[in-house]
Amino acid sequence: MNQQDNESVRNPATRAQSSGAKMSKNNKHTNVLTMAGVAVTALAVSGVVIACGGDNTTLTVTVTPDASIVHVQADSGSTLVTCGTTGLTCGTGQECYMGACVTACGTGTSACGAACANTAVDPANCGTCGTACAAGQVCSAGKCAATCSPGYTTCGGDAGAATCATVQNDSANCGGCGVVCATGEACVAGECTVSCATGTTACTASSTYRNGGQPYEAGADADVDAAPVTECVDTSNDNQNCGGCGTVCASGTACVAGACITSCGALTACTAGPKQIVGDGGVPFDAGSIVDAGDAGDAGDASDTGATTVCTDPQSDNLNCGGCNLECAPNTNCVAGTCIAPTRLPIGCTTFVSTYNHSIAVDTSGDVLVAASCGGVATVFVSTNSATSFATGVAVPITGTPTVEAIALNASISGHAYLEVETSTGVYFSTSTNDGTTWSTPVSLGTAPTGWTQIAAYGTNVYVGSEQTIWQNGAYGVGTFTKLMNPSLTSASYGGVGVGADGTLWTGEEDVSLSVESSANQGSTWGTTTTTSGQCYYSNWAFGPHTIAVASGQGVTSDTLATITYGAPPTQTGTAGGMVISTGSESRAIAVDGADQQYVVGASGTQIFVQTALPNTSASVAKTAGFVGSTASNAGIAVGHTGKKAYAVWTVSGLTGGTFAAVQPFQF
């Protein structure tokens, strides 16, 4: 090999520029590299930088010292290797030497002919293959000499040539001359131990107890014992050797980054950084709104707490959104690993009293539909990106332009969306079969007292509910509706209508206490009314596949969440308190997802609060959204069909420019 070739092997940059390497562009996908007389064809590649023309591809090229083997590393991770000019491909456990495939040699040795030699101490291959020392000389540090250099031990010499050994790491003379390590072992600090790959540590397991609780011993009963085993482990995640050999994580914990923490399962373990030390009055440690990489942190005070490790989902955690310690700014929420701010609908579009309407819905494809009153006209807005933006609203005008008093939406049946508009002249219904892009001309269903509005759907059946009245249609809302007669509804207020997983129709109403009825024949006949205990005010109803959830006031200053399980008769299986919004007012709404999990939204001050609780339990998680300096009111809520996602809509007033509706996605 000439001087230029030697330099190109040592210096990849020189190698890439040397006259021994050139490349031509054959076509869009294939590049041909010629080096040392060997032609190698490779797909688009990247690495040690030889550019591949206009498509910005590169090749990673490695040349062995004998210049007879070419390695080409592709950006796809594949490696093309040829040995010598004949294009040989070496098999497993082999490497190329002088254009031939020979047994691969371990670390610290080189292939010299058909054998592996340590050229630092081998008198037959001293410094380089084939360089033999004269009789009476030894090879020390790759040079022939009369005696071994300091740090080396002279081994042999009685029956053959003496060798210089580094007994601290020589597997043939480990700790002393002639001590040979077994296959698969390496000499480390003068001891034969399991040879471990980079990133792993050789750890010897604790004695195994198999004979009545006694530790392993080499005595007569060793046949029933299990000898300690040395193996290579990753101490960053090994529960038996966490952070170091022999450190065992306790039951219920797992080894994460070399420390035993509570086992997180499918969740992510995040260790709180300084930004999560929020003990002093809710103000972050740097007194800012959020903490970024430039914050150095404070010196701590009596209110600060130490960093802790928590199990969390970075897809939904506002403190660890998209990764550990990435905190969402105030009034934004983490959805799918991204902090999302509320989306504004146009000025002049508003919602209605929460308990009177259900003006937001999610269809089976995940599109979010919102109905609002814009300039006195019912208008539907559709989002196809999880409520991060909405298309221009579609007006659904009613003849005579009566005053809109309440609105309800339903999109639970694939390919169908339903709109109910309660006005000063009666109740109107419209349907869409193209994801809310266009709507049918609203038809009048009749009159009903001003109050709650709600739509339920099951298969082809559509049920439109309004205060003390329910209408039914069996053809996806097309054609005639039938007014259902349910005597118990005639004096009730603040109610709802829904369908269980088995198709049974359910209604609920508030008349001092909560009452529910069911019909197994689309409302032709009704079962006995079941009344639950307690006094209720301003109730809001949601119907899941197996349960009914009712958010209502108990007295006039507190709210509770009642769960009623379908059955004959239905039973009230739980009443939970602890709601964030607890005013005994009409300022909150409720939804239930396909797993019967409940979500409540309430408006108070400048914000809305959304919380979720499993049936029969206290509220477990609460999140907020809003606009600084505004007043929040008339909140509504809907849930997605997959995952723990909720979407809230509310009216924002008090800001410059005018009143508008806003929508915020939440993920739990």
C-alpha positions as CSV (number, residue, x, y, z in Angstrom):
1,M,0.0,0.0,0.0
2,N,1.5,3.4,-0.9
3,Q,1.6,6.4,1.4
4,Q,-1.6,7.9,-0.1
5,D,-3.5,4.7,0.5
6,N,-2.2,4.5,4.1
7,E,-3.4,8.0,4.7
8,S,-6.8,7.3,3.2
9,V,-7.3,4.4,5.5
10,R,-6.4,6.5,8.6
11,N,-8.4,9.6,7.6
12,P,-11.9,9.0,6.2
13,A,-12.0,12.6,4.8
14,T,-8.8,12.0,2.9
15,R,-10.1,8.6,1.8
16,A,-13.2,10.2,0.4
17,Q,-11.2,12.7,-1.6
18,S,-8.4,10.4,-2.8
19,S,-7.8,9.5,-6.4
20,G,-8.4,5.9,-5.4
21,A,-12.1,6.6,-4.9
22,K,-14.4,7.9,-7.5
23,M,-18.1,7.6,-8.2
24,S,-20.4,7.9,-11.1
25,K,-24.2,8.4,-11.2
26,N,-25.9,5.7,-13.2
27,N,-29.5,6.3,-12.5
28,K,-31.9,7.7,-9.9
29,H,-31.5,4.7,-7.5
30,T,-28.1,3.2,-8.1
31,N,-24.6,4.6,-7.5
32,V,-21.4,2.8,-8.5
33,L,-18.3,3.3,-6.4
34,T,-14.9,2.2,-7.6
35,M,-12.1,1.9,-5.0
36,A,-8.8,0.0,-5.2
37,G,-9.9,-1.7,-8.4
38,V,-13.1,-3.2,-6.8
39,A,-16.5,-2.2,-8.3
40,V,-19.3,-2.1,-5.7
41,T,-22.9,-1.3,-6.6
42,A,-25.1,0.1,-3.7
43,L,-28.5,1.7,-3.3
44,A,-28.9,5.2,-2.0
45,V,-26.6,5.5,1.0
46,S,-25.4,7.8,3.7
47,G,-22.3,8.1,6.0
48,V,-18.6,8.9,5.5
49,V,-19.3,11.6,3.1
50,I,-19.2,10.8,-0.6
51,A,-22.2,12.7,-2.0
52,C,-24.3,10.9,-4.6
53,G,-25.4,13.9,-6.7
54,G,-28.8,15.6,-6.8
55,D,-30.7,13.2,-4.6
56,N,-28.4,14.1,-1.6
57,T,-27.5,10.4,-1.0
58,T,-24.1,9.4,0.4
59,L,-21.9,6.4,1.0
60,T,-20.2,5.1,4.1
61,V,-17.0,3.4,2.9
62,T,-14.5,1.4,5.0
63,V,-11.3,-0.1,3.6
64,T,-9.3,-2.8,5.5
65,P,-5.6,-2.1,6.0
66,D,-4.7,-4.6,3.2
67,A,-6.9,-2.6,0.8
68,S,-8.5,-5.8,-0.5
69,I,-11.9,-5.5,1.2
70,V,-14.5,-2.8,0.7
71,H,-17.4,-2.2,3.1
72,V,-20.3,0.0,1.8
73,Q,-22.8,1.1,4.5
74,A,-26.3,2.0,3.1
75,D,-28.6,4.5,4.8
76,S,-31.2,1.8,5.1
77,G,-28.8,0.0,7.5
78,S,-27.7,-2.7,5.0
79,T,-24.0,-3.4,4.4
80,L,-22.4,-4.6,1.2
81,V,-19.1,-6.3,1.7
82,T,-16.8,-7.9,-0.9
83,C,-13.4,-9.6,-0.2
84,G,-10.7,-9.1,-2.8
85,T,-11.1,-8.4,-6.4
86,T,-13.1,-11.6,-7.1
87,G,-16.1,-10.3,-5.1
88,L,-16.1,-12.9,-2.3
89,T,-18.6,-12.6,0.5
90,C,-17.2,-13.8,3.8
91,G,-19.5,-15.9,6.0
92,T,-20.4,-15.7,9.7
93,G,-17.3,-15.7,12.0
94,Q,-15.0,-14.8,9.1
95,E,-13.2,-11.7,7.9
96,C,-11.2,-10.8,4.8
97,Y,-7.5,-11.0,4.9
98,M,-5.3,-10.5,1.8
99,G,-8.3,-11.1,-0.5
100,A,-9.3,-14.3,1.3
101,C,-11.9,-15.2,3.9
102,V,-10.3,-16.3,7.2
103,T,-11.5,-16.9,10.7
104,A,-12.5,-13.6,12.4
105,C,-10.2,-12.6,15.2
106,G,-11.2,-11.1,18.5
107,T,-10.4,-7.7,20.0
108,G,-6.6,-7.2,20.3
109,T,-5.7,-9.8,17.7
110,S,-5.2,-9.6,14.0
111,A,-5.6,-12.2,11.2
112,C,-2.1,-13.2,10.1
113,G,-2.4,-15.9,7.5
114,A,-4.9,-18.5,8.7
115,A,-4.2,-17.7,12.4
116,C,-5.0,-14.9,14.8
117,A,-2.0,-13.1,16.3
118,N,-1.5,-10.5,19.0
119,T,1.1,-8.4,17.1
120,A,2.0,-6.5,20.3
121,V,3.6,-9.6,21.9
122,D,3.8,-12.4,19.2
123,P,7.5,-12.9,18.3
124,A,6.5,-14.4,15.0
125,N,4.3,-11.4,14.1
126,C,5.8,-8.6,16.0
127,G,4.2,-5.2,15.2
128,T,2.9,-6.5,11.8
129,C,2.1,-9.9,10.4
130,G,5.2,-11.9,9.3
131,T,7.7,-9.8,11.2
132,A,9.7,-12.4,13.3
133,C,12.0,-11.6,16.1
134,A,15.5,-13.0,16.2
135,A,16.4,-16.0,18.4
136,G,16.7,-14.9,22.0
137,Q,14.5,-11.8,21.5
138,V,11.0,-11.2,22.7
139,C,8.2,-9.1,21.2
140,S,7.2,-6.3,23.6
141,A,4.7,-3.6,22.7
142,G,5.1,-4.5,19.0
143,K,8.9,-4.3,18.9
144,C,11.6,-6.9,19.1
145,A,13.7,-6.5,22.2
146,A,16.0,-8.4,24.6
147,T,13.6,-8.2,27.5
148,C,10.0,-7.3,28.1
149,S,9.1,-3.7,28.6
150,P,7.8,-2.5,32.0
151,G,4.2,-3.5,32.5
152,Y,4.7,-6.8,30.7
153,T,5.5,-10.3,32.3
154,T,7.9,-12.7,30.7
155,C,6.1,-16.1,30.2
156,G,7.6,-19.3,28.8
157,G,11.2,-19.5,27.6
158,D,12.1,-22.9,29.0
159,A,10.8,-25.1,26.2
160,G,10.2,-22.5,23.5
161,A,10.4,-18.8,22.7
162,A,9.6,-16.5,25.6
163,T,6.6,-14.1,25.3
164,C,5.7,-10.9,26.9
165,A,2.2,-11.0,28.5
166,T,-0.1,-8.4,30.0
167,V,-1.5,-10.6,32.7
168,Q,-4.2,-8.1,33.5
169,N,-6.0,-8.7,30.2
170,D,-4.2,-11.7,28.4
171,S,-6.7,-14.6,28.1
172,A,-3.8,-17.0,27.7
173,N,-2.0,-15.7,30.8
174,C,-4.7,-14.3,32.9
175,G,-3.4,-13.2,36.3
176,G,-0.3,-15.3,35.7
177,C,1.6,-17.2,33.1
178,G,-0.3,-20.2,31.6
179,V,-3.7,-19.3,33.1
180,V,-6.0,-19.7,30.1
181,C,-9.5,-18.4,30.2
182,A,-12.3,-20.6,28.9
183,T,-14.1,-20.1,25.7
184,G,-16.5,-17.1,26.0
185,E,-14.5,-15.6,28.8
186,A,-12.2,-12.6,28.8
187,C,-9.4,-11.6,31.1
188,V,-10.4,-8.5,33.0
189,A,-8.2,-7.1,35.8
190,G,-6.3,-10.4,35.9
191,E,-9.6,-12.5,36.3
192,C,-11.3,-14.7,33.8
193,T,-14.8,-13.4,33.4
194,V,-17.7,-13.5,30.9
195,S,-16.9,-11.4,27.9
196,C,-19.6,-8.8,27.7
197,A,-20.5,-6.5,24.8
198,T,-20.3,-2.7,25.2
199,G,-23.0,-1.4,27.4
200,T,-23.4,-4.5,29.5
201,T,-21.7,-5.6,32.7
202,A,-20.7,-9.1,33.9
203,C,-22.6,-9.8,37.1
204,T,-22.5,-13.0,39.1
205,A,-25.9,-14.0,40.4
206,S,-26.5,-14.4,44.1
207,S,-26.2,-18.0,45.5
208,T,-29.2,-20.1,44.5
209,Y,-31.0,-21.7,47.4
210,R,-32.2,-25.2,46.5
211,N,-31.4,-27.4,49.4
212,G,-33.6,-26.5,52.3
213,G,-32.7,-22.8,52.2
214,Q,-29.0,-23.3,52.4
215,P,-26.7,-21.4,50.0
216,Y,-24.8,-23.1,47.3
217,E,-21.7,-24.9,48.4
218,A,-19.2,-27.2,46.7
219,G,-19.7,-30.0,49.2
220,A,-21.5,-33.4,49.0
221,D,-24.9,-31.9,48.3
222,A,-23.7,-29.7,45.5
223,D,-25.8,-31.8,43.1
224,V,-29.0,-30.3,44.5
225,D,-27.6,-26.8,44.5
226,A,-27.4,-24.4,41.6
227,A,-24.0,-22.7,41.2
228,P,-23.9,-18.9,40.9
229,V,-24.0,-17.9,37.2
230,T,-22.1,-15.0,35.7
231,E,-23.9,-13.2,32.8
232,C,-23.8,-10.0,30.9
233,V,-26.6,-7.6,31.9
234,D,-27.6,-4.0,31.3
235,T,-27.6,-2.4,34.7
236,S,-29.7,0.5,33.5
237,N,-32.8,-1.8,33.2
238,D,-32.0,-5.1,34.9
239,N,-34.3,-5.6,37.9
240,Q,-31.8,-8.0,39.5
241,N,-28.8,-5.7,39.0
242,C,-30.2,-2.2,38.9
243,G,-27.4,0.4,38.7
244,G,-24.8,-2.2,39.7
245,C,-24.4,-5.9,40.2
246,G,-26.6,-7.4,43.0
247,T,-28.9,-4.4,43.5
248,V,-32.4,-6.0,43.3
249,C,-35.5,-4.0,42.7
250,A,-38.3,-4.7,45.2
251,S,-41.7,-6.2,44.1
252,G,-43.8,-3.6,42.3
253,T,-40.8,-1.6,41.2
254,A,-38.8,-1.7,38.0
255,C,-35.3,-0.7,37.0
256,V,-35.3,2.5,34.9
257,A,-32.1,4.4,34.1
258,G,-30.3,2.5,36.8
259,A,-32.8,3.2,39.6
260,C,-35.6,1.2,41.1
261,I,-38.9,3.1,40.6
262,T,-42.5,2.2,40.7
263,S,-43.2,-0.1,37.8
264,C,-44.8,1.8,35.0
265,G,-46.0,-0.9,32.7
266,A,-47.1,0.6,29.4
267,L,-46.6,4.1,30.8
268,T,-43.4,6.2,30.9
269,A,-41.3,6.9,33.9
270,C,-40.6,10.6,34.2
271,T,-38.4,12.1,36.9
272,A,-39.6,15.6,37.8
273,G,-37.2,18.4,36.9
274,P,-37.0,21.7,38.7
275,K,-39.9,23.0,36.7
276,Q,-42.2,20.6,38.5
277,I,-41.3,21.9,41.9
278,V,-44.4,23.9,42.3
279,G,-45.0,24.1,46.0
280,D,-45.0,27.8,46.6
281,G,-48.5,28.9,46.0
282,G,-48.7,27.3,42.6
283,V,-46.0,29.5,41.1
284,P,-43.3,27.7,39.1
285,F,-39.8,27.9,40.6
286,D,-38.7,30.6,38.2
287,A,-41.9,32.6,38.6
288,G,-42.6,32.3,34.8
289,S,-45.4,30.7,33.0
290,I,-43.4,27.7,31.8
291,V,-39.9,26.5,32.1
292,D,-37.6,26.1,29.1
293,A,-34.1,24.9,28.6
294,G,-32.6,28.3,29.5
295,D,-33.9,28.3,33.0
296,A,-31.4,27.6,35.7
297,G,-33.8,27.1,38.6
298,D,-33.8,28.6,42.0
299,A,-32.0,27.7,45.2
300,G,-35.2,26.1,46.7
301,D,-37.3,27.2,49.6
302,A,-39.4,25.6,52.4
303,S,-42.3,25.1,50.0
304,D,-40.3,23.3,47.3
305,T,-40.2,19.5,47.1
306,G,-37.6,17.1,45.9
307,A,-37.7,15.6,42.4
308,T,-39.8,12.5,42.2
309,T,-40.3,9.8,39.5
310,V,-43.9,9.3,38.3
311,C,-45.5,6.9,35.8
312,T,-47.2,9.0,33.1
313,D,-48.5,9.0,29.5
314,P,-46.6,11.7,27.5
315,Q,-49.5,11.7,25.1
316,S,-51.8,13.3,27.6
317,D,-49.8,14.7,30.6
318,N,-49.7,18.5,30.6
319,L,-46.5,18.3,32.7
320,N,-44.7,15.8,30.4
321,C,-46.3,16.5,27.0
322,G,-44.5,14.6,24.2
323,G,-41.6,13.7,26.6
324,C,-40.5,14.1,30.2
325,N,-40.5,17.6,31.7
326,L,-42.1,19.3,28.6
327,E,-44.8,21.3,30.3
328,C,-47.8,22.9,28.5
329,A,-48.4,26.6,28.9
330,P,-51.4,27.7,31.0
331,N,-54.8,27.2,29.3
332,T,-53.4,24.7,26.8
333,N,-53.7,20.9,27.0
334,C,-51.7,17.9,25.9
335,V,-53.4,15.9,23.2
336,A,-51.5,13.2,21.3
337,G,-48.2,14.5,22.7
338,T,-48.7,18.1,21.6
339,C,-49.9,21.1,23.6
340,I,-53.1,22.4,22.0
341,A,-54.7,25.8,22.7
342,P,-58.5,26.5,22.4
343,T,-59.8,27.2,18.9
344,R,-62.0,30.2,18.5
345,L,-65.2,30.2,16.4
346,P,-66.2,33.4,14.7
347,I,-67.3,36.5,16.7
348,G,-71.0,36.4,17.4
349,C,-71.3,32.6,17.6
350,T,-72.4,31.5,21.0
351,T,-73.6,28.4,22.9
352,F,-76.5,28.0,25.3
353,V,-77.2,27.1,28.9
354,S,-75.3,23.9,29.5
355,T,-78.2,21.8,30.9
356,Y,-80.5,22.8,28.0
357,N,-78.5,21.5,25.1
358,H,-75.9,19.1,23.8
359,S,-74.3,21.2,21.1
360,I,-71.1,19.2,20.4
361,A,-70.6,15.7,19.0
362,V,-67.9,13.4,17.7
363,D,-68.6,11.1,14.7
364,T,-67.2,7.6,14.3
365,S,-64.3,8.8,12.1
366,G,-63.2,11.2,14.8
367,D,-64.5,14.4,13.2
368,V,-65.8,17.0,15.8
369,L,-69.1,18.8,15.1
370,V,-70.1,21.9,17.0
371,A,-73.5,23.7,16.7
372,A,-73.8,27.4,17.7
373,S,-76.1,30.3,17.2
374,C,-74.4,32.7,14.9
375,G,-76.4,35.9,14.4
376,G,-79.5,34.0,15.5
377,V,-79.1,31.2,12.9
378,A,-78.1,27.6,13.9
379,T,-74.7,27.0,12.4
380,V,-72.6,23.8,12.4
381,F,-68.8,23.8,12.3
382,V,-66.8,20.7,11.5
383,S,-63.2,19.8,12.4
384,T,-61.3,16.9,10.8
385,N,-58.2,17.3,13.0
386,S,-59.3,16.7,16.6
387,A,-60.7,20.3,17.1
388,T,-57.4,22.1,16.4
389,S,-59.1,24.0,13.6
390,F,-62.6,24.2,12.1
391,A,-64.0,24.7,8.6
392,T,-66.3,27.6,7.8
393,G,-69.6,27.1,9.5
394,V,-72.6,25.8,7.6
395,A,-75.8,27.7,8.4
396,V,-79.0,25.8,8.8
397,P,-81.7,28.5,8.6
398,I,-85.3,28.0,9.7
399,T,-88.2,29.6,7.8
400,G,-89.2,32.8,9.5
401,T,-85.9,33.0,11.4
402,P,-87.4,32.3,14.9
403,T,-85.2,32.8,17.9
404,V,-82.9,29.9,18.6
405,E,-83.2,28.8,22.2
406,A,-81.3,25.5,22.4
407,I,-79.4,23.1,20.1
408,A,-78.5,19.4,20.1
409,L,-76.2,17.3,17.9
410,N,-75.7,13.6,17.5
411,A,-73.1,11.8,15.2
412,S,-72.9,8.4,16.8
413,I,-74.1,6.5,13.7
414,S,-71.6,6.1,10.9
415,G,-72.4,8.3,7.9
416,H,-75.2,10.2,9.7
417,A,-75.3,13.4,11.7
418,Y,-78.4,14.8,13.3
419,L,-79.3,18.4,14.4
420,E,-82.1,19.5,16.7
421,V,-82.9,23.2,17.0
422,E,-85.4,24.4,19.7
423,T,-86.8,27.8,18.8
424,S,-89.5,30.2,19.9
425,T,-91.9,28.6,17.4
426,G,-91.2,24.9,18.0
427,V,-88.6,22.1,17.6
428,Y,-86.9,21.5,14.2
429,F,-84.8,18.6,12.9
430,S,-82.2,18.4,10.2
431,T,-79.9,15.6,9.0
432,S,-76.5,15.3,7.2
433,T,-75.1,12.3,5.3
434,N,-71.7,13.9,4.3
435,D,-70.0,14.6,7.6
436,G,-71.8,17.9,8.2
437,T,-70.8,19.5,4.9
438,T,-74.5,20.1,4.0
439,W,-77.8,19.7,5.9
440,S,-81.3,19.0,4.9
441,T,-84.0,21.6,5.2
442,P,-85.1,21.6,8.8
443,V,-88.6,20.1,9.4
444,S,-90.9,21.0,12.3
445,L,-91.5,18.2,14.8
446,G,-94.0,20.3,16.9
447,T,-93.9,22.3,20.0
448,A,-92.5,21.7,23.5
449,P,-91.7,23.8,26.6
450,T,-88.4,25.5,26.5
451,G,-85.8,23.3,28.2
452,W,-83.4,20.4,27.6
453,T,-82.6,19.1,24.1
454,Q,-81.0,15.8,23.3
455,I,-80.8,13.3,20.4
456,A,-80.2,9.6,20.7
457,A,-79.6,7.1,17.9
458,Y,-79.5,3.3,17.5
459,G,-79.3,1.7,14.1
460,T,-81.9,3.3,11.9
461,N,-83.8,4.7,14.9
462,V,-83.5,8.4,15.8
463,Y,-85.0,9.8,19.1
464,V,-85.3,13.6,19.4
465,G,-85.9,14.8,22.9
466,S,-87.1,18.2,24.2
467,E,-88.6,19.3,27.5
468,Q,-91.4,16.8,28.3
469,T,-91.5,15.4,24.8
470,I,-89.8,12.7,22.6
471,W,-90.2,12.1,18.9
472,Q,-89.1,8.9,17.1
473,N,-88.1,8.1,13.5
474,G,-87.0,4.7,12.1
475,A,-85.4,5.7,8.9
476,Y,-82.2,7.6,9.8
477,G,-84.3,10.8,10.5
478,V,-85.8,10.9,7.0
479,G,-89.6,11.1,6.7
480,T,-92.2,11.1,9.4
481,F,-91.6,11.4,13.2
482,T,-93.9,9.9,15.8
483,K,-94.5,11.7,19.1
484,L,-94.1,9.2,21.9
485,M,-96.4,9.3,24.8
486,N,-94.8,9.0,28.2
487,P,-97.1,10.3,30.9
488,S,-94.3,10.6,33.5
489,L,-92.5,13.2,31.3
490,T,-95.4,15.7,31.3
491,S,-94.5,17.4,34.6
492,A,-90.7,16.9,34.6
493,S,-87.9,19.2,33.7
494,Y,-84.1,18.9,33.2
495,G,-84.1,15.4,31.6
496,G,-82.6,13.4,28.8
497,V,-83.0,10.6,26.3
498,G,-80.6,7.8,25.4
499,V,-80.2,4.2,24.1
500,G,-78.3,1.4,25.9
501,A,-76.0,-1.1,24.2
502,D,-78.9,-3.5,23.7
503,G,-81.1,-1.0,21.9
504,T,-83.4,-0.3,24.9
505,L,-84.7,3.3,25.0
506,W,-84.2,5.2,28.2
507,T,-85.5,8.5,29.5
508,G,-84.6,10.4,32.6
509,E,-86.0,13.5,34.3
510,E,-85.8,15.6,37.4
511,D,-88.8,16.2,39.5
512,V,-87.4,16.9,43.0
513,S,-85.7,13.5,42.7
514,L,-84.3,11.6,39.7
515,S,-86.6,9.3,37.8
516,V,-85.9,6.9,34.9
517,E,-88.0,4.8,32.6
518,S,-87.3,2.4,29.7
519,S,-88.9,1.0,26.6
520,A,-87.9,-2.2,24.8
521,N,-90.1,-1.4,21.7
522,Q,-89.0,2.0,20.5
523,G,-91.3,3.9,22.9
524,S,-94.6,2.2,22.1
525,T,-94.9,1.2,25.8
526,W,-92.9,2.1,28.9
527,G,-91.9,0.2,32.0
528,T,-92.4,1.3,35.6
529,T,-90.8,4.6,36.7
530,T,-87.9,4.1,39.0
531,T,-87.1,7.0,41.4
532,T,-83.7,7.4,43.0
533,S,-83.0,8.9,46.3
534,G,-81.8,12.5,47.0
535,Q,-82.9,15.9,45.9
536,C,-81.7,17.2,42.6
537,Y,-81.4,20.6,40.8
538,Y,-80.4,21.5,37.3
539,S,-79.5,17.9,36.3
540,N,-77.7,17.1,33.1
541,W,-77.9,13.6,31.7
542,A,-75.6,11.3,29.6
543,F,-76.4,7.8,28.5
544,G,-73.6,5.2,28.1
545,P,-73.8,1.6,26.8
546,H,-74.5,0.2,30.3
547,T,-75.1,3.2,32.6
548,I,-76.6,6.6,32.9
549,A,-74.6,9.5,34.4
550,V,-76.4,12.4,36.0
551,A,-74.6,15.6,37.1
552,S,-76.9,17.5,39.4
553,G,-77.1,19.8,42.4
554,Q,-77.8,18.4,45.8
555,G,-79.3,21.5,47.4
556,V,-78.3,24.7,45.8
557,T,-74.6,25.0,46.5
558,S,-73.1,21.6,45.8
559,D,-73.0,19.1,42.9
560,T,-72.8,15.4,42.8
561,L,-72.4,12.7,40.0
562,A,-74.9,9.9,40.2
563,T,-74.5,6.6,38.3
564,I,-77.6,4.6,37.4
565,T,-77.1,1.1,36.0
566,Y,-79.5,-0.2,33.4
567,G,-81.7,-3.1,34.5
568,A,-85.1,-4.2,35.4
569,P,-85.4,-2.3,37.6
570,P,-82.5,0.1,37.1
571,T,-80.4,0.8,40.2
572,Q,-78.5,3.8,41.4
573,T,-75.0,2.2,41.9
574,G,-73.1,5.3,43.1
575,T,-73.1,8.9,44.0
576,A,-69.8,10.7,43.9
577,G,-68.9,14.1,45.1
578,G,-65.6,16.0,44.8
579,M,-66.5,17.7,41.6
580,V,-64.4,20.7,40.6
581,I,-67.4,22.7,39.6
582,S,-69.8,22.6,42.5
583,T,-72.2,25.5,42.4
584,G,-75.6,23.8,42.2
585,S,-76.1,25.7,39.0
586,E,-76.6,25.2,35.2
587,S,-73.0,25.8,34.5
588,R,-71.9,22.2,33.8
589,A,-72.6,19.3,31.4
590,I,-71.7,15.6,31.2
591,A,-70.8,12.9,28.7
592,V,-70.2,9.1,28.9
593,D,-67.9,7.2,26.6
594,G,-68.1,3.6,25.2
595,A,-66.4,2.3,28.4
596,D,-69.0,4.0,30.6
597,Q,-66.4,6.5,31.8
598,Q,-67.8,9.9,32.7
599,Y,-66.6,13.3,31.8
600,V,-67.9,16.5,33.3
601,V,-67.3,20.1,32.1
602,G,-68.1,23.2,34.1
603,A,-67.6,27.0,33.6
604,S,-66.4,29.2,36.3
605,G,-64.7,32.6,36.1
606,T,-62.3,32.8,33.2
607,Q,-62.0,29.0,32.7
608,I,-63.7,25.8,32.0
609,F,-62.8,22.7,34.1
610,V,-63.0,19.2,32.6
611,Q,-62.7,16.2,34.9
612,T,-63.2,12.5,34.5
613,A,-64.1,9.7,36.9
614,L,-64.7,6.0,36.6
615,P,-68.3,5.0,37.5
616,N,-69.0,4.9,41.2
617,T,-65.8,6.8,42.1
618,S,-64.8,10.3,43.0
619,A,-63.5,12.5,40.2
620,S,-60.0,11.6,39.5
621,V,-58.4,13.9,36.9
622,A,-59.2,17.6,36.2
623,K,-57.9,19.9,33.4
624,T,-58.6,23.5,32.5
625,A,-58.8,25.8,29.5
626,G,-59.7,29.4,29.0
627,F,-58.8,32.9,28.0
628,V,-57.2,35.4,30.5
629,G,-59.5,38.2,31.3
630,S,-62.6,36.6,29.9
631,T,-65.8,35.1,31.4
632,A,-66.6,31.5,30.6
633,S,-70.2,30.2,30.4
634,N,-72.6,27.7,28.8
635,A,-70.1,24.8,28.5
636,G,-70.9,21.6,26.6
637,I,-68.9,18.3,26.3
638,A,-68.7,15.3,24.0
639,V,-66.4,12.3,24.0
640,G,-64.5,10.4,21.2
641,H,-65.2,6.9,20.2
642,T,-61.6,5.7,20.9
643,G,-59.2,6.6,23.6
644,K,-59.9,8.8,26.6
645,K,-60.6,12.0,24.6
646,A,-63.1,14.7,25.4
647,Y,-64.0,17.9,23.6
648,A,-65.5,20.9,25.3
649,V,-67.3,24.0,23.9
650,W,-68.2,27.1,25.8
651,T,-69.0,30.8,25.3
652,V,-66.2,33.4,25.9
653,S,-67.2,36.9,26.7
654,G,-65.6,40.0,28.1
655,L,-62.7,40.3,25.6
656,T,-62.1,43.0,23.1
657,G,-63.8,42.3,19.8
658,G,-66.9,40.6,21.1
659,T,-68.4,37.3,22.3
660,F,-67.5,34.0,20.6
661,A,-67.6,30.2,21.2
662,A,-64.4,28.3,21.8
663,V,-63.5,24.5,21.6
664,Q,-60.8,22.7,23.5
665,P,-59.7,19.1,23.1
666,F,-58.7,17.1,26.1
667,Q,-57.0,13.7,26.5
668,F,-56.8,11.7,29.8
